[in-house]
Amino acid sequence: MTLELIGTWAAALCLLIGAGFTLVGSIGLLKFNDPMTRLHAPTKVGTVGVGALLLASVIHAFTFEGGSLHELLIMGFLFVTAPISANFIAKVNIHRRSCETPPPPPRDDTWSTLDVPEADRQTEPVSQR
């Protein structure tokens, strides 16, 4: 068994895994009802599915062409930015109260809560002005 044959099979396996995750993630994006569960599907596709597709490209490049590090840089950028953007989208959904909010904080002086001062609760939201 040659190295080229092993590389071909490994790249094919990564392509199948990536395509499977992408298919399941796109179906989940269409089928889930609320924004927070809908957010879960594409974030997994972005990290695992596209990561497997890029890994197949890396394996193919190192097997047949002599290598390319561009895909590794893309994977690094993807794995850093996808969870951060998903976190920001989830925070927007929580603050807009378009989903179930987290439980109230145990103390009022914690910094990472949805507590709003009483004076700010009486003003109308920017979207209704």
Secondary structure, 3 states (H helix, E strand, C coil): CCHHHHHHHHHHHHHHHHHHHHHHHHHHHHHCCCHHHHHHHHHHHHHHHHHHHHHHHHHHHHHHHCCCCHHHHHHHHHHHHHHHHHHHHHHHHHHCCCCCCCCCCCCCCCCCCCCCCHHHHCCCCHHHC
